[in-house]
Amino acid sequence: MARTVVPYKIKIVEPIELLSPLERQERIKDAGLNVFRLRSKYVYIDLLTDSGTGAMSHDQLSQMMLGDESYAGSESFYRLEEAIQDIMHLPFVIPVHQGRAAEQVLDHVLIQKGMVVPGNTHFDTTKAHIEFRGGRAIDCTIAEGRDATCDHPFKGNLDLGLLSQAYEKYGREQIAYVLITVTCNSGGGQPVSMKNIKEVSEFCRQNGLPVFFDAARFAENAYFIQQREDEHKNKSIRSIVREMFSCVDGCTMSAKKDGLVPIGGFLALRDEKLFEEMKPSDILFEGFYTYGGMSGMNMDAMAQGLMEVCEESYLAHRINQTAYLGQELIKREVPIVTPIGGHAVFIDGRRFYSGIPEDEFPAQLVVVEIYREGGIRAVEIGSCLAGRDPDTGHNIRPALDLCRLTIPRRVYTQEHFDYIVDVVDTVHKSGRSRRKGLAFDMETKGIRHFTSTFKEL
Ligand SMILES: *Cc1c(COP(=O)(O)O)cnc(C)c1O
């Protein structure tokens, strides 16, 4: 058996507490069966998200002490810019406070009413920003990406056929840009192959379409390329990352993921004209274009984080933690999406509770039950999150109704994972005969999964 190498040791700890079963019952009831409404102190192991929840390194903390808090021309910005140029080889950097802010700045400039953005299962805020500008997201993910059990190494890939259909229908004028999300978060943290990135890029170049990465997990995607795509297996992560970014016109980035910081983001661009066009939007929405809503300390921590996230030992450990959790669940016959993605394990709600009708939110019920059983907070990525069609108002029925166990970076140990496995296994075994799920108690408009409440049927 291969030995596990953990490339860090623990220097500072944060106490966590497991409430009694009775208290957990009460807390989740008070929260309207919606874990977004729970106070974090009521949570024992928090797998809500990997966004901004990672542990920082002592190098990041010491870099923060260099933070230059100047309004304009901050040295911290130039260090961040240099790190991004070095890693991604994109020359122009616009700092923003998080990923959705990058989306807002980009879409403000590139999207006009009636335009579309083809891509591979757009992230929820990404889709919402596109719609907010009067545009529409068009999902061009390969069919395998919508099948929970099919074994494809790159289920985040785009279908070139669907992409050219979109091109034929909307043409160059109506397509704002093409977006490749690496890894594909809403599609199960599934990677996109270098081959596919190159094909999409080539298609876009031939047809004069701009192409961007939603780069939140670019390093994790690069690791999967190294592990799964034969011709890249002897390349370093750094060189794979550069090759990936050589295919696009720029990226939006939520540094709360592969920037290894609690808050932060940026846009990186190849075209100077576009850069100049975006500066005023950055100033309007985020702050001056050498801080964009971040402190100098924040930018220095991110510059260091971007370098650490590309280290092979870090990535191997990170991806293997996720794989460990997934494999242990598979051993216990818990239905999960395979292959296992980068940042999370996704439980298939419809198979987990096969007796519960699809429109009674089975994945949301899994989330509720694993909190009740073990104080673990997961999140639904399914029918509730999918929301309603903006044109018809009907509930969208997504291909998969998932409960996501998201792994924060460098935070939990194997003991935590063994606990999680035991809790999920127990909930699974005891829930086989359930026939009734959940309904909305109060459904909020817009991005409804954050604030709505549920009742048991
Ligand atoms: C998190 C995320 C975003 C949005 O970033 P925030 O920092 O949360 O605003 C966009 N795209 C993807 C793929 C993400 O995972």
The ligand as an SDF file (V2000), in Angstrom:
LIG
                    3D

 15 15  0  0  0  0  0  0  0  0999 V2000
  -16.9010   29.8130   -5.8260 C   0  0  0  0  0  0  0  0  0  0  0  0
  -17.0120   29.8730   -7.2680 C   0  0  0  0  0  0  0  0  0  0  0  0
  -17.3620   31.0710   -7.9210 C   0  0  0  0  0  0  0  0  0  0  0  0
  -17.7450   32.3330   -7.1760 C   0  0  0  0  0  0  0  0  0  0  0  0
  -16.7250   32.7780   -6.3660 O   0  0  0  0  0  0  0  0  0  0  0  0
  -16.9800   33.5210   -4.9620 P   0  0  0  0  0  0  0  0  0  0  0  0
  -15.6040   33.7890   -4.4820 O   0  0  0  0  0  0  0  0  0  0  0  0
  -17.7510   32.6030   -4.0950 O   0  0  0  0  0  0  0  0  0  0  0  0
  -17.7390   34.7700   -5.2720 O   0  0  0  0  0  0  0  0  0  0  0  0
  -17.4020   31.0440   -9.2890 C   0  0  0  0  0  0  0  0  0  0  0  0
  -17.1360   29.9300   -9.9820 N   0  0  0  0  0  0  0  0  0  0  0  0
  -16.8000   28.7810   -9.4060 C   0  0  0  0  0  0  0  0  0  0  0  0
  -16.4990   27.5760  -10.2230 C   0  0  0  0  0  0  0  0  0  0  0  0
  -16.7400   28.7030   -8.0250 C   0  0  0  0  0  0  0  0  0  0  0  0
  -16.4280   27.5360   -7.4420 O   0  0  0  0  0  0  0  0  0  0  0  0
  1  2  1  0
  2  3  1  0
  2 14  2  0
  3  4  1  0
  3 10  2  0
  4  5  1  0
  5  6  1  0
  6  7  2  0
  6  8  1  0
  6  9  1  0
 10 11  1  0
 11 12  2  0
 12 13  1  0
 12 14  1  0
 14 15  1  0
M  END
$$$$
